[in-house]
Amino acid sequence: MNNFKGLITGLSGGFFGGLIGLGGGIIMIPLMVIWLKLNQLKAHGTSLVAVVFAGLFGATAYFYHGTIDLKVACILATTAAITARFGAVFAHSMPERKLKKSFGIFLIFVSLLLIGKGYIFQTTVNTNLWLRIFIFLATGGLTGFISGMMGVGGGTIMIPPMVILAHMPQQMAQ
């Protein structure tokens, strides 16, 4: 029965995550905790493994259509990989109750970001190469930490600075 519930959880995460433009972790983690009865840390870790595979398949489609900037992806991936471990270690230092509360606050933040998405200002400041590199380094570092801590992919955190501050096209940022 748990295999079936796991399959439904993964399909729900992929479907609704794709439908609303978020990673499936935001959908899968609550389902794993409530429906599969995993503790919060195990749900976060399990979600990160699932997100890796979903990201690879999604990135393949974007690569096929020529909408990947490999240099930016390497900067983001390197800094995120370094800080993700720190986020995961930080999550393990928290009591489960506090981690659940933090995840709930994160979900509220993401919801507000989605609601305000069309109203977020677009900066008109011309960003030179070094400022863009700094934006990507900072974005990758912050995203890695939050992803490691919350067990979600980083698109929710990573895409807005890439589009708003670094002036990347939306599809390229995704």
PLY file of the C-alpha trace (Angstrom):
ply
format ascii 1.0
element vertex 174
property float x
property float y
property float z
element edge 173
property int vertex1
property int vertex2
end_header
0.00 0.00 0.00
2.86 2.40 0.80
4.32 1.80 -2.70
0.99 2.90 -4.21
0.86 5.93 -1.91
4.45 6.76 -2.87
3.56 6.53 -6.56
0.54 8.82 -6.11
2.66 11.25 -4.05
5.31 11.43 -6.78
2.75 11.83 -9.56
0.95 14.54 -7.59
4.20 16.37 -6.95
5.14 16.25 -10.61
1.71 17.18 -11.93
0.82 19.98 -9.54
4.40 21.21 -9.33
4.48 21.53 -13.11
1.00 23.03 -13.22
1.79 25.87 -10.83
5.42 26.24 -11.83
7.03 24.97 -8.64
9.13 22.00 -7.77
7.25 18.96 -6.59
8.79 19.12 -3.12
6.27 21.71 -2.02
3.51 19.21 -2.82
5.32 15.97 -1.97
6.66 16.87 1.48
3.25 17.52 3.08
1.89 14.35 1.41
4.83 12.29 2.68
4.38 13.60 6.22
0.59 13.33 6.37
-0.17 10.38 4.10
3.00 8.26 4.23
3.68 9.12 7.89
7.35 10.00 7.29
8.97 12.30 9.80
9.79 15.81 8.54
13.53 15.17 8.03
12.96 11.93 6.13
10.38 13.68 3.92
12.87 16.49 3.16
15.65 14.05 2.28
13.37 11.86 0.19
12.07 14.91 -1.66
15.59 16.06 -2.53
16.36 12.69 -4.14
13.15 12.86 -6.18
13.86 16.47 -7.20
17.28 15.48 -8.58
15.73 13.06 -11.05
12.83 15.35 -11.96
15.31 18.18 -12.53
17.46 16.06 -14.83
14.53 15.13 -17.03
13.20 18.69 -17.07
16.64 20.12 -17.85
16.96 17.68 -20.76
13.84 19.17 -22.36
15.12 22.73 -21.85
18.52 21.72 -23.27
16.84 20.20 -26.32
15.08 23.53 -26.97
18.29 25.53 -26.49
17.13 27.40 -23.38
19.97 26.65 -21.00
22.85 28.96 -20.15
25.47 26.41 -19.11
27.86 29.00 -17.60
25.14 30.37 -15.31
23.94 26.85 -14.51
27.47 25.88 -13.43
27.80 28.94 -11.18
24.40 28.29 -9.59
24.97 24.55 -9.23
28.42 24.93 -7.70
27.40 27.45 -5.06
24.12 25.63 -4.34
25.93 22.30 -3.96
28.31 23.84 -1.43
25.62 25.43 0.73
22.96 22.67 0.45
24.91 20.52 2.87
24.93 23.35 5.42
21.16 23.73 5.05
20.65 19.99 5.58
22.93 19.98 8.64
21.05 23.00 10.00
17.71 21.19 9.49
19.05 18.22 11.49
19.96 20.54 14.35
16.35 21.72 14.69
13.62 19.97 16.66
11.08 18.42 14.26
8.31 20.74 15.52
10.41 23.79 14.68
11.36 22.37 11.27
7.66 21.78 10.47
6.90 25.36 11.49
9.77 26.65 9.33
8.48 24.62 6.38
4.99 26.10 6.89
6.42 29.63 6.91
8.36 28.76 3.75
5.12 27.61 2.09
3.41 30.88 3.04
6.36 32.84 1.60
6.20 30.86 -1.65
2.43 31.42 -1.84
2.85 35.17 -1.40
5.59 35.16 -4.03
3.24 33.43 -6.48
0.42 35.86 -5.73
2.70 38.89 -6.17
4.62 37.46 -9.12
2.99 39.77 -11.66
3.46 42.81 -9.44
7.15 42.40 -8.60
9.11 45.25 -10.03
11.52 44.71 -12.89
14.73 46.59 -12.26
15.90 48.84 -15.05
19.43 49.09 -13.70
21.94 47.94 -16.29
23.78 44.98 -14.78
27.35 44.51 -15.88
29.10 41.14 -16.04
30.55 41.26 -12.51
27.26 42.28 -10.93
25.50 39.44 -12.76
28.14 36.97 -11.56
27.68 38.23 -8.00
23.88 37.86 -8.34
24.29 34.28 -9.57
26.79 33.38 -6.82
24.58 34.84 -4.08
21.44 33.29 -5.56
23.06 29.85 -5.82
24.40 30.02 -2.27
21.09 31.09 -0.73
19.16 28.60 -2.82
21.41 25.71 -1.87
21.06 26.44 1.84
17.27 26.78 1.69
16.93 23.71 -0.56
19.03 21.62 1.78
17.09 22.84 4.79
13.58 22.65 3.32
14.03 19.60 1.06
12.76 21.38 -2.04
14.25 22.27 -5.39
15.50 25.79 -5.69
13.45 27.18 -8.57
11.15 29.14 -6.31
14.10 30.96 -4.79
16.43 30.98 -7.77
14.25 32.19 -10.64
13.05 35.60 -9.34
16.57 37.08 -8.86
17.67 35.67 -12.21
14.75 37.31 -14.03
14.37 40.50 -11.97
17.97 41.38 -11.11
20.03 39.67 -13.82
17.51 40.25 -16.64
17.46 36.64 -17.84
14.53 35.58 -20.01
11.96 33.57 -18.00
12.41 30.32 -19.94
16.20 30.53 -19.69
15.95 31.12 -15.93
13.63 28.13 -15.52
0 1
1 2
2 3
3 4
4 5
5 6
6 7
7 8
8 9
9 10
10 11
11 12
12 13
13 14
14 15
15 16
16 17
17 18
18 19
19 20
20 21
21 22
22 23
23 24
24 25
25 26
26 27
27 28
28 29
29 30
30 31
31 32
32 33
33 34
34 35
35 36
36 37
37 38
38 39
39 40
40 41
41 42
42 43
43 44
44 45
45 46
46 47
47 48
48 49
49 50
50 51
51 52
52 53
53 54
54 55
55 56
56 57
57 58
58 59
59 60
60 61
61 62
62 63
63 64
64 65
65 66
66 67
67 68
68 69
69 70
70 71
71 72
72 73
73 74
74 75
75 76
76 77
77 78
78 79
79 80
80 81
81 82
82 83
83 84
84 85
85 86
86 87
87 88
88 89
89 90
90 91
91 92
92 93
93 94
94 95
95 96
96 97
97 98
98 99
99 100
100 101
101 102
102 103
103 104
104 105
105 106
106 107
107 108
108 109
109 110
110 111
111 112
112 113
113 114
114 115
115 116
116 117
117 118
118 119
119 120
120 121
121 122
122 123
123 124
124 125
125 126
126 127
127 128
128 129
129 130
130 131
131 132
132 133
133 134
134 135
135 136
136 137
137 138
138 139
139 140
140 141
141 142
142 143
143 144
144 145
145 146
146 147
147 148
148 149
149 150
150 151
151 152
152 153
153 154
154 155
155 156
156 157
157 158
158 159
159 160
160 161
161 162
162 163
163 164
164 165
165 166
166 167
167 168
168 169
169 170
170 171
171 172
172 173
